[in-house]
């Protein structure tokens, strides 16, 4: 459901659904059977593309700095074409 909201709103989606974490990395908030989730993503590498970098069950109130570091590292690998992306295309 939150991914659908992200698809509709893009960068305009804001708190409480999404929040800017650091340096172009965003966190989407969602719920699951296991508990509240955080999904880290960035916009790119294509203009209309959202790349999911990391997702996990939220275990603490504040975002773990290690999660931010890992998201930035993965974003760098995507930008440098060091990974193959599984592109999920959604058509209107």
N, CA, C and O atoms as a CHARMM CRD file, in Angstrom:
* protein
*
  368
    1    1 UNK  N      0.82200  -1.18200   0.00000 PROA 1      0.00000
    2    1 UNK  CA     0.00000   0.00000   0.00000 PROA 1      0.00000
    3    1 UNK  C      0.87700   1.26000   0.00000 PROA 1      0.00000
    4    1 UNK  O      0.60700   2.19600  -0.75300 PROA 1      0.00000
    5    2 UNK  N      1.91900   1.29200   0.83500 PROA 2      0.00000
    6    2 UNK  CA     2.79100   2.45700   0.85100 PROA 2      0.00000
    7    2 UNK  C      3.56100   2.59900  -0.45800 PROA 2      0.00000
    8    2 UNK  O      3.82900   3.71400  -0.90600 PROA 2      0.00000
    9    3 UNK  N      3.91700   1.46900  -1.07200 PROA 3      0.00000
   10    3 UNK  CA     4.60800   1.55300  -2.36500 PROA 3      0.00000
   11    3 UNK  C      3.70600   2.18900  -3.41300 PROA 3      0.00000
   12    3 UNK  O      4.17700   2.92400  -4.28100 PROA 3      0.00000
   13    4 UNK  N      2.41400   1.90900  -3.33100 PROA 4      0.00000
   14    4 UNK  CA     1.47000   2.53600  -4.26000 PROA 4      0.00000
   15    4 UNK  C      1.42400   4.04600  -4.02000 PROA 4      0.00000
   16    4 UNK  O      1.36600   4.82900  -4.96900 PROA 4      0.00000
   17    5 UNK  N      1.44900   4.44600  -2.75900 PROA 5      0.00000
   18    5 UNK  CA     1.46500   5.88100  -2.44800 PROA 5      0.00000
   19    5 UNK  C      2.74700   6.52500  -2.94500 PROA 5      0.00000
   20    5 UNK  O      2.72900   7.64600  -3.45200 PROA 5      0.00000
   21    6 UNK  N      3.86700   5.81300  -2.80000 PROA 6      0.00000
   22    6 UNK  CA     5.14100   6.33100  -3.29700 PROA 6      0.00000
   23    6 UNK  C      5.09500   6.47000  -4.81700 PROA 6      0.00000
   24    6 UNK  O      5.57900   7.45600  -5.37300 PROA 6      0.00000
   25    7 UNK  N      4.51800   5.49100  -5.47100 PROA 7      0.00000
   26    7 UNK  CA     4.39400   5.53600  -6.93300 PROA 7      0.00000
   27    7 UNK  C      3.57000   6.73600  -7.37700 PROA 7      0.00000
   28    7 UNK  O      3.91500   7.40600  -8.35000 PROA 7      0.00000
   29    8 UNK  N      2.48000   7.00800  -6.66400 PROA 8      0.00000
   30    8 UNK  CA     1.59800   8.12000  -7.01900 PROA 8      0.00000
   31    8 UNK  C      2.22800   9.48200  -6.71300 PROA 8      0.00000
   32    8 UNK  O      2.13200  10.40800  -7.51900 PROA 8      0.00000
   33    9 UNK  N      2.86300   9.60000  -5.56100 PROA 9      0.00000
   34    9 UNK  CA     3.35100  10.90100  -5.09600 PROA 9      0.00000
   35    9 UNK  C      4.80800  11.16700  -5.41600 PROA 9      0.00000
   36    9 UNK  O      5.21600  12.32400  -5.51400 PROA 9      0.00000
   37   10 UNK  N      5.60500  10.11100  -5.58300 PROA 10     0.00000
   38   10 UNK  CA     7.02500  10.28700  -5.85900 PROA 10     0.00000
   39   10 UNK  C      7.70100  11.09500  -4.76700 PROA 10     0.00000
   40   10 UNK  O      7.46300  10.85200  -3.58300 PROA 10     0.00000
   41   11 UNK  N      8.53900  12.05100  -5.14300 PROA 11     0.00000
   42   11 UNK  CA     9.27800  12.83200  -4.15200 PROA 11     0.00000
   43   11 UNK  C      8.40000  13.72700  -3.27300 PROA 11     0.00000
   44   11 UNK  O      8.87900  14.28000  -2.28300 PROA 11     0.00000
   45   12 UNK  N      7.13900  13.87300  -3.62200 PROA 12     0.00000
   46   12 UNK  CA     6.24000  14.70300  -2.81600 PROA 12     0.00000
   47   12 UNK  C      5.71500  13.96600  -1.58300 PROA 12     0.00000
   48   12 UNK  O      5.14100  14.59400  -0.69400 PROA 12     0.00000
   49   13 UNK  N      5.90000  12.65400  -1.51500 PROA 13     0.00000
   50   13 UNK  CA     5.43000  11.88500  -0.36400 PROA 13     0.00000
   51   13 UNK  C      6.26100  12.26200   0.85900 PROA 13     0.00000
   52   13 UNK  O      7.49000  12.20000   0.82100 PROA 13     0.00000
   53   14 UNK  N      5.60600  12.64300   1.91900 PROA 14     0.00000
   54   14 UNK  CA     6.29600  13.15100   3.10200 PROA 14     0.00000
   55   14 UNK  C      5.83800  12.42700   4.37400 PROA 14     0.00000
   56   14 UNK  O      5.02100  11.50700   4.33800 PROA 14     0.00000
   57   15 UNK  N      6.39700  12.88100   5.49000 PROA 15     0.00000
   58   15 UNK  CA     6.10100  12.34600   6.81000 PROA 15     0.00000
   59   15 UNK  C      4.59900  12.39700   7.06600 PROA 15     0.00000
   60   15 UNK  O      3.97800  13.41100   6.74800 PROA 15     0.00000
   61   16 UNK  N      3.99700  11.37600   7.61300 PROA 16     0.00000
   62   16 UNK  CA     4.56400  10.21600   8.27700 PROA 16     0.00000
   63   16 UNK  C      4.82000   9.01600   7.36400 PROA 16     0.00000
   64   16 UNK  O      5.38500   8.02100   7.81700 PROA 16     0.00000
   65   17 UNK  N      4.42700   9.08200   6.10400 PROA 17     0.00000
   66   17 UNK  CA     4.62500   7.93200   5.20400 PROA 17     0.00000
   67   17 UNK  C      6.08600   7.76500   4.80900 PROA 17     0.00000
   68   17 UNK  O      6.58500   6.64400   4.71900 PROA 17     0.00000
   69   18 UNK  N      6.76600   8.87100   4.57600 PROA 18     0.00000
   70   18 UNK  CA     8.17200   8.83100   4.13500 PROA 18     0.00000
   71   18 UNK  C      8.91100  10.01100   4.74900 PROA 18     0.00000
   72   18 UNK  O      8.32200  11.04200   5.07100 PROA 18     0.00000
   73   19 UNK  N     10.22300   9.82600   4.90000 PROA 19     0.00000
   74   19 UNK  CA    11.03000  10.92700   5.41200 PROA 19     0.00000
   75   19 UNK  C     12.41100  10.89600   4.77900 PROA 19     0.00000
   76   19 UNK  O     12.95800   9.83100   4.49500 PROA 19     0.00000
   77   20 UNK  N     12.96600  12.08600   4.56300 PROA 20     0.00000
   78   20 UNK  CA    14.32400  12.19600   4.05300 PROA 20     0.00000
   79   20 UNK  C     15.26200  11.86400   5.19700 PROA 20     0.00000
   80   20 UNK  O     15.16600  12.45300   6.27300 PROA 20     0.00000
   81   21 UNK  N     16.17300  10.91800   4.96700 PROA 21     0.00000
   82   21 UNK  CA    17.06700  10.44600   6.01700 PROA 21     0.00000
   83   21 UNK  C     18.39800  11.18400   5.95500 PROA 21     0.00000
   84   21 UNK  O     18.83900  11.76900   6.94300 PROA 21     0.00000
   85   22 UNK  N     19.03900  11.15200   4.77500 PROA 22     0.00000
   86   22 UNK  CA    20.34900  11.78200   4.64700 PROA 22     0.00000
   87   22 UNK  C     20.79600  11.73400   3.19800 PROA 22     0.00000
   88   22 UNK  O     20.70400  10.68700   2.55700 PROA 22     0.00000
   89   23 UNK  N     21.27300  12.84200   2.67800 PROA 23     0.00000
   90   23 UNK  CA    21.93900  12.89300   1.37900 PROA 23     0.00000
   91   23 UNK  C     21.20100  12.14800   0.26700 PROA 23     0.00000
   92   23 UNK  O     21.79500  11.33700  -0.44400 PROA 23     0.00000
   93   24 UNK  N     19.90700  12.42500   0.11900 PROA 24     0.00000
   94   24 UNK  CA    19.13900  11.81000  -0.95200 PROA 24     0.00000
   95   24 UNK  C     18.62500  10.41700  -0.65600 PROA 24     0.00000
   96   24 UNK  O     18.02300   9.78500  -1.52500 PROA 24     0.00000
   97   25 UNK  N     18.84500   9.92800   0.54100 PROA 25     0.00000
   98   25 UNK  CA    18.30300   8.63200   0.95600 PROA 25     0.00000
   99   25 UNK  C     17.00500   8.90600   1.71300 PROA 25     0.00000
  100   25 UNK  O     16.95300   9.77100   2.58700 PROA 25     0.00000
  101   26 UNK  N     15.96700   8.16200   1.36800 PROA 26     0.00000
  102   26 UNK  CA    14.64400   8.30700   1.97500 PROA 26     0.00000
  103   26 UNK  C     14.26200   7.01900   2.68400 PROA 26     0.00000
  104   26 UNK  O     14.77000   5.94500   2.36000 PROA 26     0.00000
  105   27 UNK  N     13.35900   7.13600   3.65800 PROA 27     0.00000
  106   27 UNK  CA    12.83800   5.96300   4.36500 PROA 27     0.00000
  107   27 UNK  C     11.32200   5.97400   4.25800 PROA 27     0.00000
  108   27 UNK  O     10.66400   6.94600   4.62800 PROA 27     0.00000
  109   28 UNK  N     10.78900   4.89300   3.75300 PROA 28     0.00000
  110   28 UNK  CA     9.34900   4.70200   3.65100 PROA 28     0.00000
  111   28 UNK  C      8.91500   3.90800   4.86800 PROA 28     0.00000
  112   28 UNK  O      9.57400   2.93600   5.23600 PROA 28     0.00000
  113   29 UNK  N      7.83500   4.29800   5.48800 PROA 29     0.00000
  114   29 UNK  CA     7.31100   3.59400   6.65200 PROA 29     0.00000
  115   29 UNK  C      6.12300   2.75100   6.21600 PROA 29     0.00000
  116   29 UNK  O      5.23900   3.21800   5.49800 PROA 29     0.00000
  117   30 UNK  N      6.11800   1.51700   6.65700 PROA 30     0.00000
  118   30 UNK  CA     5.02800   0.60400   6.31100 PROA 30     0.00000
  119   30 UNK  C      4.81400  -0.35600   7.47700 PROA 30     0.00000
  120   30 UNK  O      5.63000  -0.42400   8.39600 PROA 30     0.00000
  121   31 UNK  N      3.72000  -1.08900   7.43200 PROA 31     0.00000
  122   31 UNK  CA     3.41600  -2.08100   8.45500 PROA 31     0.00000
  123   31 UNK  C      3.37700  -3.45800   7.82500 PROA 31     0.00000
  124   31 UNK  O      3.04100  -3.61500   6.65200 PROA 31     0.00000
  125   32 UNK  N      3.73000  -4.46100   8.63200 PROA 32     0.00000
  126   32 UNK  CA     3.67100  -5.84800   8.18000 PROA 32     0.00000
  127   32 UNK  C      3.26200  -6.71900   9.36200 PROA 32     0.00000
  128   32 UNK  O      3.09000  -6.22800  10.47700 PROA 32     0.00000
  129   33 UNK  N      3.10800  -8.00900   9.10800 PROA 33     0.00000
  130   33 UNK  CA     2.78100  -8.95000  10.18000 PROA 33     0.00000
  131   33 UNK  C      3.87300  -8.96100  11.23900 PROA 33     0.00000
  132   33 UNK  O      3.59900  -9.14500  12.42500 PROA 33     0.00000
  133   34 UNK  N      5.11300  -8.76100  10.80300 PROA 34     0.00000
  134   34 UNK  CA     6.25000  -8.80600  11.71200 PROA 34     0.00000
  135   34 UNK  C      6.41500  -7.52600  12.53300 PROA 34     0.00000
  136   34 UNK  O      7.13900  -7.51800  13.52900 PROA 34     0.00000
  137   35 UNK  N      5.75700  -6.46200  12.12500 PROA 35     0.00000
  138   35 UNK  CA     5.85800  -5.18700  12.81800 PROA 35     0.00000
  139   35 UNK  C      6.09800  -4.05400  11.84500 PROA 35     0.00000
  140   35 UNK  O      6.03100  -4.25200  10.63200 PROA 35     0.00000
  141   36 UNK  N      6.37800  -2.85600  12.36500 PROA 36     0.00000
  142   36 UNK  CA     6.62600  -1.71100  11.48200 PROA 36     0.00000
  143   36 UNK  C      7.90600  -1.90600  10.67000 PROA 36     0.00000
  144   36 UNK  O      8.90800  -2.41500  11.17300 PROA 36     0.00000
  145   37 UNK  N      7.85000  -1.49100   9.40300 PROA 37     0.00000
  146   37 UNK  CA     8.99600  -1.63200   8.49700 PROA 37     0.00000
  147   37 UNK  C      9.56300  -0.26800   8.13500 PROA 37     0.00000
  148   37 UNK  O      8.87100   0.75000   8.16300 PROA 37     0.00000
  149   38 UNK  N     10.84300  -0.28500   7.79600 PROA 38     0.00000
  150   38 UNK  CA    11.47900   0.86000   7.14900 PROA 38     0.00000
  151   38 UNK  C     12.06800   0.35700   5.84400 PROA 38     0.00000
  152   38 UNK  O     12.77400  -0.65100   5.81600 PROA 38     0.00000
  153   39 UNK  N     11.77700   1.05900   4.77600 PROA 39     0.00000
  154   39 UNK  CA    12.29800   0.72000   3.45100 PROA 39     0.00000
  155   39 UNK  C     13.11400   1.91800   2.97800 PROA 39     0.00000
  156   39 UNK  O     12.56500   2.99900   2.76200 PROA 39     0.00000
  157   40 UNK  N     14.41600   1.73100   2.81900 PROA 40     0.00000
  158   40 UNK  CA    15.30200   2.80400   2.39000 PROA 40     0.00000
  159   40 UNK  C     15.40000   2.79300   0.86800 PROA 40     0.00000
  160   40 UNK  O     15.53900   1.73500   0.25300 PROA 40     0.00000
  161   41 UNK  N     15.32600   3.97200   0.26900 PROA 41     0.00000
  162   41 UNK  CA    15.32800   4.07600  -1.19000 PROA 41     0.00000
  163   41 UNK  C     15.91900   5.41700  -1.61100 PROA 41     0.00000
  164   41 UNK  O     16.13700   6.31000  -0.79300 PROA 41     0.00000
  165   42 UNK  N     16.17000   5.52800  -2.90900 PROA 42     0.00000
  166   42 UNK  CA    16.53500   6.82400  -3.49400 PROA 42     0.00000
  167   42 UNK  C     15.87400   6.92400  -4.85900 PROA 42     0.00000
  168   42 UNK  O     15.43600   5.92400  -5.42800 PROA 42     0.00000
  169   43 UNK  N     15.81100   8.13800  -5.37000 PROA 43     0.00000
  170   43 UNK  CA    15.21700   8.37300  -6.68400 PROA 43     0.00000
  171   43 UNK  C     16.31200   8.31100  -7.72000 PROA 43     0.00000
  172   43 UNK  O     17.19800   9.16500  -7.75000 PROA 43     0.00000
  173   44 UNK  N     16.25500   7.30200  -8.56800 PROA 44     0.00000
  174   44 UNK  CA    17.25400   7.13800  -9.60900 PROA 44     0.00000
  175   44 UNK  C     17.59700   5.68000  -9.77900 PROA 44     0.00000
  176   44 UNK  O     17.02000   4.84400  -9.08300 PROA 44     0.00000
  177   45 UNK  N     18.48600   5.33800 -10.64600 PROA 45     0.00000
  178   45 UNK  CA    19.31800   6.22200 -11.44400 PROA 45     0.00000
  179   45 UNK  C     18.56900   6.92200 -12.56800 PROA 45     0.00000
  180   45 UNK  O     19.06200   7.92100 -13.09100 PROA 45     0.00000
  181   46 UNK  N     17.41400   6.44200 -12.95000 PROA 46     0.00000
  182   46 UNK  CA    16.60700   7.08900 -13.97400 PROA 46     0.00000
  183   46 UNK  C     15.74700   8.15900 -13.30100 PROA 46     0.00000
  184   46 UNK  O     15.49700   8.07600 -12.09800 PROA 46     0.00000
  185   47 UNK  N     15.30500   9.13400 -14.03200 PROA 47     0.00000
  186   47 UNK  CA    14.55100  10.25100 -13.47300 PROA 47     0.00000
  187   47 UNK  C     13.26100   9.77600 -12.79300 PROA 47     0.00000
  188   47 UNK  O     12.91200  10.27900 -11.72500 PROA 47     0.00000
  189   48 UNK  N     12.56400   8.83400 -13.38300 PROA 48     0.00000
  190   48 UNK  CA    11.28500   8.37800 -12.84800 PROA 48     0.00000
  191   48 UNK  C     11.40700   7.03400 -12.13900 PROA 48     0.00000
  192   48 UNK  O     10.44800   6.26200 -12.11400 PROA 48     0.00000
  193   49 UNK  N     12.53900   6.75100 -11.57900 PROA 49     0.00000
  194   49 UNK  CA    12.78600   5.44800 -10.98300 PROA 49     0.00000
  195   49 UNK  C     13.05600   5.58600  -9.48400 PROA 49     0.00000
  196   49 UNK  O     13.73400   6.51100  -9.03800 PROA 49     0.00000
  197   50 UNK  N     12.51000   4.64600  -8.72900 PROA 50     0.00000
  198   50 UNK  CA    12.79600   4.53400  -7.31000 PROA 50     0.00000
  199   50 UNK  C     13.57800   3.24100  -7.13300 PROA 50     0.00000
  200   50 UNK  O     13.13500   2.18300  -7.58100 PROA 50     0.00000
  201   51 UNK  N     14.73800   3.31500  -6.48400 PROA 51     0.00000
  202   51 UNK  CA    15.55100   2.13300  -6.23600 PROA 51     0.00000
  203   51 UNK  C     15.53300   1.82900  -4.74600 PROA 51     0.00000
  204   51 UNK  O     15.97200   2.63900  -3.93000 PROA 51     0.00000
  205   52 UNK  N     15.01900   0.65300  -4.40200 PROA 52     0.00000
  206   52 UNK  CA    14.97500   0.22100  -3.01000 PROA 52     0.00000
  207   52 UNK  C     16.33400  -0.36500  -2.65100 PROA 52     0.00000
  208   52 UNK  O     16.85700  -1.23700  -3.34600 PROA 52     0.00000
  209   53 UNK  N     16.89000   0.12600  -1.56200 PROA 53     0.00000
  210   53 UNK  CA    18.24300  -0.24100  -1.16100 PROA 53     0.00000
  211   53 UNK  C     18.28700  -1.21700   0.00300 PROA 53     0.00000
  212   53 UNK  O     19.18100  -2.06100   0.07400 PROA 53     0.00000
  213   54 UNK  N     17.33600  -1.11000   0.90600 PROA 54     0.00000
  214   54 UNK  CA    17.39200  -1.86400   2.14800 PROA 54     0.00000
  215   54 UNK  C     16.01200  -1.82700   2.78500 PROA 54     0.00000
  216   54 UNK  O     15.33800  -0.79700   2.74500 PROA 54     0.00000
  217   55 UNK  N     15.59100  -2.92100   3.36400 PROA 55     0.00000
  218   55 UNK  CA    14.31400  -2.96000   4.06900 PROA 55     0.00000
  219   55 UNK  C     14.45400  -3.85200   5.28900 PROA 55     0.00000
  220   55 UNK  O     15.18900  -4.83900   5.27400 PROA 55     0.00000
  221   56 UNK  N     13.74200  -3.49200   6.34000 PROA 56     0.00000
  222   56 UNK  CA    13.80000  -4.31000   7.53600 PROA 56     0.00000
  223   56 UNK  C     12.76300  -3.89400   8.55200 PROA 56     0.00000
  224   56 UNK  O     12.18700  -2.80900   8.46900 PROA 56     0.00000
  225   57 UNK  N     12.53000  -4.77700   9.52100 PROA 57     0.00000
  226   57 UNK  CA    11.59900  -4.48900  10.59800 PROA 57     0.00000
  227   57 UNK  C     12.23400  -3.45200  11.51800 PROA 57     0.00000
  228   57 UNK  O     13.39700  -3.56600  11.90600 PROA 57     0.00000
  229   58 UNK  N     11.45000  -2.45300  11.85100 PROA 58     0.00000
  230   58 UNK  CA    11.92200  -1.37400  12.70700 PROA 58     0.00000
  231   58 UNK  C     12.06300  -1.90300  14.13400 PROA 58     0.00000
  232   58 UNK  O     11.10000  -2.40300  14.71600 PROA 58     0.00000
  233   59 UNK  N     13.27200  -1.78900  14.69300 PROA 59     0.00000
  234   59 UNK  CA    13.53100  -2.31200  16.02700 PROA 59     0.00000
  235   59 UNK  C     13.79700  -1.21400  17.05000 PROA 59     0.00000
  236   59 UNK  O     13.80900  -1.47300  18.25300 PROA 59     0.00000
  237   60 UNK  N     14.00600  -0.01600  16.58600 PROA 60     0.00000
  238   60 UNK  CA    14.24500   1.10300  17.49400 PROA 60     0.00000
  239   60 UNK  C     13.57200   2.34300  16.96300 PROA 60     0.00000
  240   60 UNK  O     13.19800   2.42000  15.79300 PROA 60     0.00000
  241   61 UNK  N     13.42700   3.30500  17.83800 PROA 61     0.00000
  242   61 UNK  CA    12.73100   4.53200  17.46200 PROA 61     0.00000
  243   61 UNK  C     13.52200   5.33800  16.43300 PROA 61     0.00000
  244   61 UNK  O     12.96200   5.79900  15.43800 PROA 61     0.00000
  245   62 UNK  N     14.80900   5.50600  16.66900 PROA 62     0.00000
  246   62 UNK  CA    15.65800   6.26000  15.74100 PROA 62     0.00000
  247   62 UNK  C     16.25000   5.32100  14.69400 PROA 62     0.00000
  248   62 UNK  O     16.39900   4.12000  14.91900 PROA 62     0.00000
  249   63 UNK  N     16.57800   5.89900  13.55400 PROA 63     0.00000
  250   63 UNK  CA    17.17800   5.11300  12.47900 PROA 63     0.00000
  251   63 UNK  C     18.61900   4.79200  12.84700 PROA 63     0.00000
  252   63 UNK  O     19.36500   5.66400  13.29200 PROA 63     0.00000
  253   64 UNK  N     18.99700   3.55500  12.66000 PROA 64     0.00000
  254   64 UNK  CA    20.35100   3.09300  12.94600 PROA 64     0.00000
  255   64 UNK  C     21.31700   3.71700  11.93300 PROA 64     0.00000
  256   64 UNK  O     21.10900   3.57200  10.72800 PROA 64     0.00000
  257   65 UNK  N     22.35900   4.40100  12.38800 PROA 65     0.00000
  258   65 UNK  CA    23.33200   5.00300  11.46200 PROA 65     0.00000
  259   65 UNK  C     23.98800   3.97500  10.53900 PROA 65     0.00000
  260   65 UNK  O     24.38200   4.30700   9.42100 PROA 65     0.00000
  261   66 UNK  N     24.10600   2.73300  11.00200 PROA 66     0.00000
  262   66 UNK  CA    24.68000   1.67900  10.15300 PROA 66     0.00000
  263   66 UNK  C     23.78300   1.38100   8.95800 PROA 66     0.00000
  264   66 UNK  O     24.27500   1.05000   7.87900 PROA 66     0.00000
  265   67 UNK  N     22.46700   1.49800   9.14500 PROA 67     0.00000
  266   67 UNK  CA    21.54200   1.30300   8.02600 PROA 67     0.00000
  267   67 UNK  C     21.71900   2.39600   6.98100 PROA 67     0.00000
  268   67 UNK  O     21.65000   2.13300   5.78000 PROA 67     0.00000
  269   68 UNK  N     21.94600   3.62200   7.44200 PROA 68     0.00000
  270   68 UNK  CA    22.17000   4.73100   6.51100 PROA 68     0.00000
  271   68 UNK  C     23.46300   4.50800   5.73400 PROA 68     0.00000
  272   68 UNK  O     23.50400   4.70700   4.51900 PROA 68     0.00000
  273   69 UNK  N     24.51100   4.09800   6.42600 PROA 69     0.00000
  274   69 UNK  CA    25.79500   3.82500   5.75700 PROA 69     0.00000
  275   69 UNK  C     25.64200   2.73100   4.70700 PROA 69     0.00000
  276   69 UNK  O     26.15900   2.85600   3.59700 PROA 69     0.00000
  277   70 UNK  N     24.92700   1.65100   5.06100 PROA 70     0.00000
  278   70 UNK  CA    24.72200   0.55000   4.12200 PROA 70     0.00000
  279   70 UNK  C     23.90700   1.01600   2.91100 PROA 70     0.00000
  280   70 UNK  O     24.22100   0.64900   1.77900 PROA 70     0.00000
  281   71 UNK  N     22.87500   1.81400   3.13700 PROA 71     0.00000
  282   71 UNK  CA    22.06200   2.33900   2.03100 PROA 71     0.00000
  283   71 UNK  C     22.91400   3.20100   1.09500 PROA 71     0.00000
  284   71 UNK  O     22.79400   3.09600  -0.12600 PROA 71     0.00000
  285   72 UNK  N     23.77200   4.05000   1.66000 PROA 72     0.00000
  286   72 UNK  CA    24.63900   4.89000   0.82900 PROA 72     0.00000
  287   72 UNK  C     25.63000   4.04300   0.03500 PROA 72     0.00000
  288   72 UNK  O     25.90500   4.33000  -1.13000 PROA 72     0.00000
  289   73 UNK  N     26.15500   3.01800   0.65500 PROA 73     0.00000
  290   73 UNK  CA    27.09800   2.12900  -0.03000 PROA 73     0.00000
  291   73 UNK  C     26.40900   1.42800  -1.20200 PROA 73     0.00000
  292   73 UNK  O     26.97400   1.32700  -2.29100 PROA 73     0.00000
  293   74 UNK  N     25.20000   0.94900  -0.97600 PROA 74     0.00000
  294   74 UNK  CA    24.45700   0.28000  -2.04500 PROA 74     0.00000
  295   74 UNK  C     24.07800   1.25600  -3.14900 PROA 74     0.00000
  296   74 UNK  O     24.11200   0.90400  -4.32800 PROA 74     0.00000
  297   75 UNK  N     23.71400   2.49300  -2.77200 PROA 75     0.00000
  298   75 UNK  CA    23.39300   3.50000  -3.79000 PROA 75     0.00000
  299   75 UNK  C     24.60800   3.77800  -4.66400 PROA 75     0.00000
  300   75 UNK  O     24.47200   3.91000  -5.88100 PROA 75     0.00000
  301   76 UNK  N     25.78800   3.86800  -4.06800 PROA 76     0.00000
  302   76 UNK  CA    27.01400   4.09900  -4.83100 PROA 76     0.00000
  303   76 UNK  C     27.25700   2.96200  -5.81500 PROA 76     0.00000
  304   76 UNK  O     27.67600   3.20300  -6.94700 PROA 76     0.00000
  305   77 UNK  N     26.99900   1.73100  -5.39900 PROA 77     0.00000
  306   77 UNK  CA    27.17700   0.58600  -6.29200 PROA 77     0.00000
  307   77 UNK  C     26.18400   0.65500  -7.45700 PROA 77     0.00000
  308   77 UNK  O     26.53200   0.31300  -8.58700 PROA 77     0.00000
  309   78 UNK  N     24.96000   1.09200  -7.19100 PROA 78     0.00000
  310   78 UNK  CA    23.96700   1.23100  -8.26500 PROA 78     0.00000
  311   78 UNK  C     24.41200   2.31900  -9.23100 PROA 78     0.00000
  312   78 UNK  O     24.37900   2.12100 -10.44600 PROA 78     0.00000
  313   79 UNK  N     24.82400   3.45500  -8.70800 PROA 79     0.00000
  314   79 UNK  CA    25.24000   4.57400  -9.55600 PROA 79     0.00000
  315   79 UNK  C     26.46100   4.24400 -10.39400 PROA 79     0.00000
  316   79 UNK  O     26.60900   4.76100 -11.50100 PROA 79     0.00000
  317   80 UNK  N     27.33700   3.38800  -9.88100 PROA 80     0.00000
  318   80 UNK  CA    28.54600   2.99600 -10.60800 PROA 80     0.00000
  319   80 UNK  C     28.33700   1.75800 -11.47200 PROA 80     0.00000
  320   80 UNK  O     29.30100   1.17700 -11.97100 PROA 80     0.00000
  321   81 UNK  N     27.08200   1.35400 -11.64900 PROA 81     0.00000
  322   81 UNK  CA    26.73500   0.18900 -12.47300 PROA 81     0.00000
  323   81 UNK  C     27.44600  -1.08400 -12.02200 PROA 81     0.00000
  324   81 UNK  O     27.84300  -1.90400 -12.85000 PROA 81     0.00000
  325   82 UNK  N     27.60600  -1.24700 -10.71600 PROA 82     0.00000
  326   82 UNK  CA    28.25800  -2.43400 -10.17400 PROA 82     0.00000
  327   82 UNK  C     27.26200  -3.53900  -9.82300 PROA 82     0.00000
  328   82 UNK  O     27.66100  -4.63800  -9.43700 PROA 82     0.00000
  329   83 UNK  N     25.97700  -3.24800  -9.95400 PROA 83     0.00000
  330   83 UNK  CA    24.94900  -4.25000  -9.68100 PROA 83     0.00000
  331   83 UNK  C     23.91900  -4.21900 -10.80300 PROA 83     0.00000
  332   83 UNK  O     23.71500  -3.19000 -11.44700 PROA 83     0.00000
  333   84 UNK  N     23.28300  -5.34000 -11.02600 PROA 84     0.00000
  334   84 UNK  CA    22.17600  -5.40000 -11.97000 PROA 84     0.00000
  335   84 UNK  C     20.89100  -5.11500 -11.21900 PROA 84     0.00000
  336   84 UNK  O     20.64000  -5.70000 -10.16500 PROA 84     0.00000
  337   85 UNK  N     20.08400  -4.22600 -11.75100 PROA 85     0.00000
  338   85 UNK  CA    18.82600  -3.88900 -11.10200 PROA 85     0.00000
  339   85 UNK  C     17.70300  -4.76300 -11.63600 PROA 85     0.00000
  340   85 UNK  O     17.61600  -5.04100 -12.83200 PROA 85     0.00000
  341   86 UNK  N     16.85400  -5.18300 -10.72300 PROA 86     0.00000
  342   86 UNK  CA    15.63800  -5.87900 -11.10400 PROA 86     0.00000
  343   86 UNK  C     14.57200  -4.80300 -11.24300 PROA 86     0.00000
  344   86 UNK  O     13.98800  -4.37000 -10.25000 PROA 86     0.00000
  345   87 UNK  N     14.32300  -4.38100 -12.44400 PROA 87     0.00000
  346   87 UNK  CA    13.42000  -3.26300 -12.68800 PROA 87     0.00000
  347   87 UNK  C     11.99200  -3.77700 -12.77400 PROA 87     0.00000
  348   87 UNK  O     11.66000  -4.61900 -13.60800 PROA 87     0.00000
  349   88 UNK  N     11.16000  -3.24800 -11.89100 PROA 88     0.00000
  350   88 UNK  CA     9.75000  -3.59700 -11.87000 PROA 88     0.00000
  351   88 UNK  C      9.00000  -2.43200 -12.48900 PROA 88     0.00000
  352   88 UNK  O      8.91100  -1.35600 -11.89800 PROA 88     0.00000
  353   89 UNK  N      8.48100  -2.64100 -13.64000 PROA 89     0.00000
  354   89 UNK  CA     7.79700  -1.56400 -14.35400 PROA 89     0.00000
  355   89 UNK  C      6.30200  -1.61100 -14.04800 PROA 89     0.00000
  356   89 UNK  O      5.66900  -2.66300 -14.13300 PROA 89     0.00000
  357   90 UNK  N      5.76200  -0.46800 -13.69600 PROA 90     0.00000
  358   90 UNK  CA     4.33700  -0.36000 -13.43300 PROA 90     0.00000
  359   90 UNK  C      3.75000   0.54800 -14.50100 PROA 90     0.00000
  360   90 UNK  O      4.22800   1.66200 -14.71700 PROA 90     0.00000
  361   91 UNK  N      2.73300   0.07200 -15.15100 PROA 91     0.00000
  362   91 UNK  CA     2.10200   0.86100 -16.20800 PROA 91     0.00000
  363   91 UNK  C      0.80700   1.47600 -15.70800 PROA 91     0.00000
  364   91 UNK  O      0.06400   0.86500 -14.94000 PROA 91     0.00000
  365   92 UNK  N      0.55700   2.68000 -16.15200 PROA 92     0.00000
  366   92 UNK  CA    -0.70000   3.35300 -15.76100 PROA 92     0.00000
  367   92 UNK  C     -1.85700   2.80100 -16.53000 PROA 92     0.00000
  368   92 UNK  O     -2.99100   3.24000 -16.33900 PROA 92     0.00000
